[in-house]
Amino acid sequence: MADQEITAWWIAIIAGFVVVLAVAALLSLLVWFVKIIDRRVAEIRETLSTITQNTAATTLIPQTGDAVDEVLAEGLQHHLFLGRVLPSIPTPATTNGGGAS
């Protein structure tokens, strides 16, 4: 074989070796990413099952909502009452002549 052919074969062997190393590195990265994704999916699955267990007994939510509505309605009544009554009550500043001595 001629020197050029031997050189071409060595270049092909080295290039093939580099390609094999690159493929092995990329496959290793892929396996690593798949493991990370699998672990995070398991964490999400656990979180979702915990949420399901926490919200399984939600019978008090409508009752609590109704009670909050009642409290807000009562607060609105107080607000409306005070809005009508407070302007008619004289304050010390207006009975004293408007200034401090």
C-alpha positions, 0 to 999 in steps of 0.5 A, spaced: 500 500 500 502 507 498 503 512 504 497 516 502 492 509 502 495 508 509 494 515 511 487 515 509 486 509 513 489 512 519 484 518 518 478 513 517 480 509 523 481 515 528 475 519 525 471 512 526 473 512 533 472 519 535 464 518 532 464 512 537 466 516 543 461 522 541 455 517 540 457 514 547 458 520 550 451 523 547 448 516 549 450 517 556 447 524 557 441 521 554 441 516 560 442 521 565 437 525 563 432 520 562 434 518 570 433 525 572 426 525 568 424 519 571 426 521 578 422 528 577 416 524 574 416 520 581 416 526 585 410 529 581 406 523 582 407 523 589 405 530 590 399 529 586 397 523 590 398 527 596 394 532 593 388 527 592 389 525 599 388 532 602 382 534 598 379 527 599 375 530 604 372 537 602 365 537 605 367 543 609 369 547 603 362 549 601 360 550 608 366 555 609 364 559 603 357 560 605 360 562 612 365 567 609 359 570 605 355 571 611 361 574 614 362 579 608 354 581 608 355 582 615 361 587 614 357 590 609 351 592 613 356 595 618 360 599 613 353 602 610 351 603 617 357 607 619 357 611 613 350 613 614 351 615 622 359 617 622 358 624 618 352 626 623 356 625 629 360 631 631 368 630 632 372 634 638 375 638 632 369 641 630 366 642 637 373 645 639 373 651 634 377 647 629 384 647 632 388 645 638 390 649 644 
